[in-house]
Amino acid sequence: MRNGKGRPILSELSQLPFSQACENNKKPILTELKSVFSSSTQVLEIGSGTGQHCVYFAKHLPRLIWQASDQSDYLAQLNSRIHIEGPENLLAAIELDVTKAWPSAQIATNIDGLFSANTLHIMSESMVVAFFEGLGQYLNLHANVAIYGPFNYQGQFSSDSNAQFDMWLKQNNPQSGIRDIEWITSLASDQGLSLQADTSMPANNRLLHFSRS
């Protein structure tokens, strides 16, 4: 992102938000994405946040065009990171709010990959529904979807730390919370997406791989 004089809004990485969790999980996530997106060409990331993930994945998956996105409040800092250290295959982040019409003019019609990390437990339930409805509308017929984060199974937390994390989430926003995998797979199925893999990841997280056949 640039100001009216053509300079980046922020020009030093030290000025930008930093997530230690992103640093900790980017390598194991990349290992899975190499398989998930092996046949994909253009990936849309929803909730790019600090931009650490999109920069790292685009650098290590150079054959992919990577489209970052987030809500308007986060775009300036996100695009500053992309400008400073993003590779050529990482596009400037676009504004995307799952509860509103997606910017179809800015999303290539051949988006065949979708990545989102640590978003569904931040969203309200209605936002999660809107997220999957958007996937059904904008992804092409052979899309692969990778969703990273914690999930419950049969209504039960998979660890004590996830139970504590869920409590913390609800204290900050009562509409947030770790989602049940059964509900997530049902929402995906409604949009023609079937679960291909549910992979255990560090720190009691999972990586869900959905695809359309």
N, C-alpha and C positions, 0 to 999 in steps of 0.2 A: 504494500500500500504506500502511495506517495502523496505528499502534500502538493499544494498548488505550484510550487517551484520545482517539482520533479524529484524531490529527495525523499527517502524513506522516512516515515513518521518516527520510527525508532531505528537507530543504526548500529546498536551494540547488543549482542546476545545477552549480556549481563543485565540489560534493562527489561528483558522479556520474562513473562511468567515461565516457571519451570516446574515440571512434575517429576518427582523422583520415581513414582510408580511407572511412568512411561519409560524411563530409563531402565527400570528393572525388568519390564516385561517385553520390551521391543524385540529382543533376540528370539525368545521362544515363540512369539507371535509370528515373526518373519518366517521361521521354519515351517509353520503351518500354512502361511499364505502362499509360499512357493508351490505347494500342492493344490490348494484351493483355487488359485488363480492361474493354474498352469495353462488353461485354454482361453483365458480372458485377455482382452486388449485394453479396455478402458474401465477404470475403477472409480466409483464415487465414494468418498468417505463422508459419513455424516457425523458431525460432532468432532471436528478435528482439534478443537481445544487449543493447547499450547503450540501445536504444529510439530512437536517432536516426532510423533509417529509418522506423519505423512512425509516429512523430510527423509527419515530413515528408510521407510519402505520404498519410496520412489528411487532413492539412491541404489538400493539393493535389488530392485526389480525394474531395471532400466528399460525393458521392452514394453512396460505398461505406461499408459497415460494415466496419471493420478490426479483426480479432481478433488481438492479439499473443499470443505464447506462448514459453516457454523452459523449461529444466530448473529445478528448484527452487532451486538455488544462485544463480540470477541474477534471480529474481522480485522480490525486495525493491527492488533498485536500478532494475530495469526499470520497475516500477510507480510508483516515486518520480518518474521522468521523465515518465511518462504523466500522473500526477496534476498535476505542475507545469505542463506545457506541451502536453499532449495535447488535441486538439479533441473535440467531443462524439461524433463518429462513430468514435472510437478507444476500444475496450473495454479494461477492465483486463486485463492479461496473465494467462493461465492456465498452469498447469504442464502441460508436455507432453514426455514422453520417448518417442522413436520406438520404443524397444525394449520398451515396456510398453503396456498397453491405453490407447488414447487416451481422454481424458475426454469421452466422447460426450454426456454430460448437459450439458456446458458448450459443446459445439460445435453450432452451429445445424445442423439437418438440411438446410438449403438453402445450405450453403457451396458456392459455385460458383467460387471463386478460391483459388489457393494461391501464396504467394510465399515464397521462401527464398533468402538470400544468404550466400555464403561458408560453407556448412555441409557440403556433401558431401565436401570434401577434409579436413575436420576429423574426420568420422565414420570409424569402421572400415568395412570392406566389409560386414559383417553388419548394421551400423546403416543403411547406405545401402539394403540390401535391405529392411529393416524400414520405412524411410521410404517407399519406393514401395508396399509392401504396405498401408501405412496410407492412402496416397492412393487405392488401389483400393477400400478399405473405406469411407472416410468422405466422399469427394467425390461430388457428385451427377453425373448423367449428362451434363451439359453444362458441365463445369468446364473452366476455363483454368488452366494452371500455368506460373509463371515462376520459373526457377531461374538464379541469377546466380553466376558464379565462373569459375575457370580450368578448362580441360579439355584432354586430350590427344586427338590424332587419329591413328588407326592405330598406337597405342602410342608416338607421338612427342610430345615437348614442342613447343609452338608457339612458344616463345622461350627464350633462355638464362635470362632472369629467372625464368620458370616452372620451369625445371630446378633452379635454385638454391633457389627457394621450396619445391619438393618435397623437396629434401635437408634444408632447415631443418625442414619438417613432420615428416619421419621421424626426425630427431634428437630432436625433442620427444616424438613418439609414433610408434613403428614401424608402427602400424596406420593412420595417416593417410596421405594422399597424393592428388595430383591424379588424377582418375578419367578413364578412357577414354570418350569420347563414345559409342562404339559400345555399350559395356556399359550406359551410362545409358539410351540410347534403347531397348535391349532390355528393361531392367527396366520402363521406362515402357510399352512395348508390351504386356508381360504384364498390365498393369493397364488396358488399353484406351485408353491415351494415345498419340497420335501426334505426332511433331515437326512443328510448323507453321513455326517460324523458328529460326534459329541466328544471332544477331546479334553482330557484333563490338562490343566495348565497350572503354573506355580501360584502359590498364595490362594488356593481354593477357588480358582477361577476356571472357566470353561471356554472353549472356542467351538461355536456351533457353525457347521457348514451346511447351508441349504442350497438347493439348486432346482432349476426347472428342467424337466426332461422333454 
